[in-house]
Amino acid sequence: MVLDLKVARVYRFNGDGPVKAVCDVSICDEFLIKGFRVIEGKNGLFVGSPSEQGKDGKWYSSVFPLTKLARQSLQEIVLSAYEDDQY
């Protein structure tokens, strides 16, 4: 199965914080998911999913890939767009 994921927008942050950018991703040019984050972790950059705060005060992911292929594709596409000056 080939996933048709595209980065629609990248908003980069200046500064020393761990969040380096926020991205919006389209799926098959039919759905837009807003709020993926590019985060600098201990082992380098990774993609964080959009999340929302529950009534208990904890944060929960509102979007997450169900397969390893989907997770890898999302990671590659978002990080590639982050490193590209086009966005």
N, C-alpha and C positions, 0 to 999 in steps of 0.2 A: 504494500500500500504506500503510495506516495502522498505526502502531506503538502498541500498548497498553502504554505504559510508565507506571509510577507510582512515586513516591518513598514507600518504606515507613517510613523513619526518617532523621532528620537529627540528628547530634550535633555541635554547634558547639563550637569551641575559643576560649577567651579568651587573649589575648596577641598578641604582635607577629610571630609566625612566619608563614610563607607559607601553611601549611595552615589554612584557616578552618573546615572542617567535614568530616565523613565521612558518606556517605550510602549507604543500601541501596536498590536499585531492583528492583521486580518487573516481570516481563514477562508480560502476559496473565494475571495472577493465577495463574500456573503455576510460574514460576521466580523465585528471589530471588538477586540478585547483590549481595554485600556488599563494601564497601570503596571505593566511588567517593569521590574527594576533591575538595573545592572549594578551589582554590589561587589566591592572589593573585599574578599575574605582572606583568611590566612593562607589559602592555597591558590590565590589568584581570583580572577573575575568569575562570577556566576550570575545566573538569572533567577531573580526572586519573583514569585507569582503575586498577582494582586491579592490583597487581603482586606478584611473588614473586622472591626472590633465587635465582639459578642457582648451580650449583656453582663457577662461575668468579668469583663475588662480585658480578656485575652484576645489576641489577634489570630484569626483563622483565614487560611487561603480560600479564596472564592473561586479560583480557577487552578486546575492542576492537570498535567498530562497523565493519562492512564497507562501508557505503554512506554517502554524504554526508548523505542524509536521516536515517539512523539516528544519525549523529554530531550533527547539528543538533537533532534531537528530544531526544536525551539531554541535550545541553548546556542547552537551553531548560527542560526539565522539572526538572532538578536545580537550576539557578540560581534558577528561580522558587520552588521549595520552600525553598531556602536563605534567600531574601529574605522569605518568608512567615513570620509569627509563629506560625502554626498548628502547625508542626513543632517 
